[in-house]
């Protein structure tokens, strides 16, 4: 079944935010907003849930710390113990202070790379994938608000268009998608 999608284009992010507040107050569900930069304060207005990326960062960091500890214990204590600067190599705990910088750096490395990969996969923005934005101008200086008629079942397309025109739009486009 085809769905009607309405795209409203704005010139200013504050006008878009005020328009979103007005629409949501009238019971309209805003599906998505496309913009060249993050618009602070827009997520709670249109009902975007907070992400769990912070939890994943902690888990990736914990994995990095565990791998660093296991690796240093194996390399520097069990497999090939070396006398570096007179430090004992009998156990990991005796060398713990020397391993702190390595542990910290590997924790940060794993957390940063894990978060970046998770972000790209979750948002379907892996390099080489085609862009899903409705208008290429949203990567430069325009802002687009997307409304789906299926999510706003108690409104007709003409009602939504008239409400959008009151919010200060620059351009209005309507498409049928499958």
C-alpha positions as CSV (number, residue, x, y, z in Angstrom):
1,X,0.0,0.0,0.0
2,X,1.3,3.4,-0.9
3,X,1.9,6.1,1.7
4,X,1.8,9.8,1.1
5,X,4.7,11.7,2.5
6,X,4.8,15.5,2.8
7,X,8.1,17.4,2.9
8,X,8.1,20.9,4.2
9,X,11.3,22.9,3.6
10,X,12.5,25.7,5.9
11,X,15.2,28.4,5.7
12,X,15.9,28.7,9.4
13,X,16.3,26.1,12.1
14,X,14.5,28.3,14.7
15,X,11.5,28.6,12.4
16,X,11.5,24.8,11.9
17,X,11.6,24.3,15.7
18,X,8.7,26.7,16.3
19,X,6.7,25.1,13.5
20,X,7.4,21.6,14.9
21,X,6.1,22.8,18.3
22,X,3.0,24.2,16.7
23,X,2.3,21.0,14.7
24,X,2.9,18.7,17.7
25,X,0.6,20.8,19.9
26,X,-2.1,20.3,17.3
27,X,-1.6,16.5,17.4
28,X,0.5,16.1,14.2
29,X,3.3,13.4,14.3
30,X,6.5,14.6,12.8
31,X,8.3,11.6,11.3
32,X,11.8,13.0,10.7
33,X,13.7,16.2,10.2
34,X,16.6,16.5,7.8
35,X,19.2,19.3,8.5
36,X,22.8,20.1,7.7
37,X,23.6,20.2,11.4
38,X,22.1,19.0,14.7
39,X,19.2,21.2,15.9
40,X,19.5,21.3,19.7
41,X,16.2,20.9,21.5
42,X,14.3,19.4,18.5
43,X,14.4,15.7,19.6
44,X,12.1,16.1,22.6
45,X,9.7,18.3,20.6
46,X,9.2,15.6,17.8
47,X,9.4,12.7,20.2
48,X,12.8,11.1,19.4
49,X,13.9,8.7,22.1
50,X,17.3,8.9,23.7
51,X,19.9,6.5,22.3
52,X,21.7,3.8,24.2
53,X,25.0,4.7,22.5
54,X,26.5,5.6,25.9
55,X,25.8,2.1,27.2
56,X,27.4,0.6,24.2
57,X,30.5,3.0,24.6
58,X,30.9,1.7,28.2
59,X,30.7,-2.0,27.0
60,X,33.2,-1.3,24.2
61,X,35.5,0.4,26.6
62,X,35.2,-2.5,29.1
63,X,36.0,-4.9,26.3
64,X,39.1,-2.8,25.4
65,X,40.2,-2.8,29.0
66,X,39.8,-6.6,29.3
67,X,41.7,-7.2,26.0
68,X,44.5,-4.9,27.1
69,X,44.8,-6.6,30.5
70,X,44.8,-10.1,29.0
71,X,47.2,-9.1,26.3
72,X,49.7,-7.3,28.5
73,X,49.6,-10.2,31.0
74,X,50.3,-12.7,28.3
75,X,52.9,-10.7,26.4
76,X,54.9,-9.1,29.2
77,X,54.6,-11.6,32.0
78,X,53.9,-15.1,30.7
79,X,55.2,-15.4,27.1
80,X,58.3,-13.2,27.0
81,X,59.1,-11.5,30.3
82,X,61.7,-8.7,29.8
83,X,63.7,-6.7,32.3
84,X,62.9,-3.1,31.3
85,X,64.4,-0.6,33.6
86,X,64.7,-3.1,36.4
87,X,61.0,-3.7,36.8
88,X,60.0,-7.1,38.0
89,X,58.3,-9.4,35.5
90,X,57.0,-12.0,37.9
91,X,53.3,-11.0,37.9
92,X,50.9,-8.6,36.4
93,X,50.2,-6.8,39.7
94,X,53.9,-5.9,40.2
95,X,53.8,-4.1,36.8
96,X,50.4,-2.7,37.1
97,X,51.4,1.0,37.2
98,X,53.5,0.6,34.1
99,X,50.5,-0.8,32.3
100,X,48.0,1.9,33.2
101,X,48.7,4.2,30.2
102,X,48.4,1.3,27.8
103,X,45.2,0.1,29.4
104,X,43.7,3.6,29.2
105,X,44.7,4.2,25.6
106,X,43.3,0.8,24.4
107,X,40.1,1.4,26.3
108,X,39.6,4.7,24.6
109,X,40.6,3.2,21.2
110,X,38.0,0.4,21.5
111,X,35.2,2.6,22.8
112,X,35.7,5.2,20.1
113,X,35.9,2.8,17.2
114,X,33.0,0.7,18.5
115,X,30.8,3.8,18.9
116,X,31.7,5.0,15.4
117,X,30.9,1.7,13.8
118,X,27.7,1.3,15.8
119,X,26.6,4.8,14.9
120,X,27.2,4.2,11.2
121,X,25.4,0.8,11.2
122,X,22.5,2.0,13.3
123,X,21.9,5.1,11.1
124,X,22.5,3.2,7.8
125,X,25.2,5.7,6.8
126,X,27.9,3.3,6.0
127,X,30.3,4.8,3.4
128,X,29.2,4.0,-0.1
129,X,25.5,3.7,0.8
130,X,23.2,6.1,-1.1
131,X,21.8,9.0,0.8
132,X,18.2,8.8,2.0
133,X,17.6,12.5,2.4
134,X,14.7,13.9,0.4
135,X,16.5,16.9,-1.0
136,X,20.2,17.4,-1.5
137,X,19.9,21.0,-0.2
138,X,19.5,19.6,3.3
139,X,23.2,19.0,3.3
140,X,23.9,22.7,2.7
141,X,21.5,25.3,4.1
142,X,17.9,24.0,4.1
143,X,15.9,22.1,6.7
144,X,13.2,19.6,5.7
145,X,10.4,18.2,8.0
146,X,8.8,14.9,6.9
147,X,5.2,14.1,7.7
148,X,3.6,10.7,6.8
149,X,-0.1,10.5,6.2
150,X,-0.2,7.0,7.6
151,X,1.1,8.2,11.0
152,X,-1.3,11.1,11.0
153,X,-4.5,9.1,10.2
154,X,-6.9,11.7,11.7
155,X,-5.7,14.4,9.3
156,X,-6.1,14.7,5.5
157,X,-3.2,15.8,3.3
158,X,-4.9,19.2,2.7
159,X,-5.3,19.7,6.4
160,X,-1.6,19.0,7.0
161,X,-0.6,21.3,4.1
162,X,-2.6,24.2,5.5
163,X,-1.1,23.7,8.9
164,X,2.4,23.6,7.5
165,X,1.8,26.8,5.5
166,X,1.1,28.6,8.8
167,X,4.5,27.6,10.2
168,X,6.7,29.6,7.8
169,X,7.7,27.0,5.2
170,X,9.6,28.0,2.0
171,X,8.7,25.0,-0.1
172,X,6.2,22.1,0.1
173,X,6.5,18.8,-1.7
174,X,4.3,15.7,-1.6
175,X,5.3,12.2,-2.7
176,X,3.8,8.8,-2.9
177,X,6.1,6.0,-1.6
178,X,5.6,2.3,-1.5
